[in-house]
């Protein structure tokens, strides 16, 4: 069964840190580019970070550059999003995405809330 399962979300104070994890199963993880998206209430889903299948190239939304880091561990079929210096505007549901050509797989999302 093709699946992406996110974890690691929660409530954190402004300036705090969280690490999200996404475990892949049922497909060839190493052949897929992996991304994190987020969706805030009342807003469209937006791309946060992406890492190529080989893990050598990453790209980030301007709003998170210098604060977030995406990485992947092929031995664990897992992609991570390290989030530092969190801001209230980082609040939202974070989704993991796997993509190869026109084939896209989505996880169910994990809630991140940044609030004092």
C-alpha positions as CSV (number, residue, x, y, z in Angstrom):
1,X,0.0,0.0,0.0
2,X,1.4,3.4,-1.0
3,X,1.5,5.6,2.0
4,X,3.1,8.7,3.5
5,X,2.7,9.2,7.3
6,X,3.7,12.5,8.9
7,X,4.4,13.1,12.6
8,X,6.0,15.6,14.9
9,X,3.5,18.4,14.8
10,X,2.3,20.1,17.9
11,X,2.0,23.4,19.8
12,X,5.2,25.5,20.2
13,X,5.9,29.0,21.3
14,X,7.2,31.6,19.0
15,X,11.0,31.2,18.6
16,X,10.8,27.5,19.3
17,X,11.7,24.5,17.1
18,X,10.0,21.4,15.8
19,X,11.1,18.5,13.6
20,X,8.5,16.9,11.3
21,X,9.0,13.4,10.0
22,X,7.4,11.6,7.0
23,X,7.7,7.9,6.6
24,X,7.2,6.5,3.1
25,X,6.0,2.9,2.3
26,X,4.8,1.0,-0.7
27,X,6.9,2.7,-3.4
28,X,10.5,3.3,-4.3
29,X,11.3,6.2,-2.0
30,X,14.8,6.9,-3.4
31,X,13.3,7.6,-6.9
32,X,11.0,10.3,-5.7
33,X,11.5,14.0,-5.0
34,X,10.1,14.8,-1.6
35,X,8.4,18.0,-0.5
36,X,6.7,19.6,2.4
37,X,3.7,21.8,1.9
38,X,1.6,23.7,4.4
39,X,-1.9,25.1,4.5
40,X,-3.0,27.8,6.9
41,X,-6.7,28.2,7.7
42,X,-8.5,30.0,4.9
43,X,-5.4,29.9,2.7
44,X,-4.2,27.8,-0.2
45,X,-1.7,25.0,0.2
46,X,1.8,26.3,-0.4
47,X,5.2,24.7,-1.1
48,X,7.6,25.0,1.9
49,X,10.6,23.0,0.9
50,X,11.7,20.4,-1.6
51,X,14.5,17.9,-1.9
52,X,15.5,16.0,-5.0
53,X,15.5,12.2,-5.2
54,X,19.3,12.1,-4.7
55,X,19.1,14.5,-1.9
56,X,21.7,16.9,-3.4
57,X,19.5,19.8,-4.2
58,X,17.0,21.6,-1.9
59,X,14.8,24.6,-2.3
60,X,12.8,26.7,0.1
61,X,10.0,29.2,0.1
62,X,11.4,32.7,0.8
63,X,9.4,32.8,4.0
64,X,11.3,29.9,5.6
65,X,14.8,30.3,4.1
66,X,17.4,30.3,6.8
67,X,15.0,28.8,9.4
68,X,13.8,25.5,7.9
69,X,15.9,22.5,6.7
70,X,14.6,19.6,4.6
71,X,16.6,16.3,4.6
72,X,16.0,12.7,3.8
73,X,17.3,9.3,5.0
74,X,17.0,6.7,2.3
75,X,17.8,3.9,4.8
76,X,14.7,4.8,6.8
77,X,12.5,5.9,3.9
78,X,12.0,9.1,5.8
79,X,12.0,12.8,5.0
80,X,12.4,15.5,7.7
81,X,11.6,19.1,8.1
82,X,13.6,20.8,10.8
83,X,11.9,24.1,11.8
84,X,13.7,26.7,13.9
85,X,12.8,30.2,15.0
86,X,9.1,29.5,14.4
87,X,6.7,32.3,13.9
88,X,2.9,32.5,14.4
89,X,2.6,32.7,10.6
90,X,4.1,29.2,10.3
91,X,0.9,27.8,11.8
92,X,-0.9,25.3,9.6
93,X,-1.3,21.8,8.5
94,X,2.0,20.4,7.1
95,X,1.7,17.8,4.3
96,X,4.4,15.5,3.0
97,X,4.5,15.0,-0.8
98,X,6.3,12.5,-3.0
99,X,6.6,13.2,-6.7
100,X,8.0,11.5,-9.7
101,X,6.9,12.8,-13.1
102,X,3.1,13.1,-13.0
103,X,2.8,10.7,-10.1
104,X,2.1,12.5,-6.8
105,X,1.5,10.9,-3.4
106,X,0.2,12.9,-0.3
107,X,0.2,12.3,3.4
108,X,-2.7,13.1,5.7
109,X,-0.9,16.1,7.3
110,X,0.2,17.1,10.8
111,X,-0.9,20.2,12.6
112,X,1.7,22.8,13.6
113,X,0.5,25.6,15.9
114,X,2.9,28.5,16.9
115,X,1.4,30.5,19.7
116,X,2.2,31.9,23.1
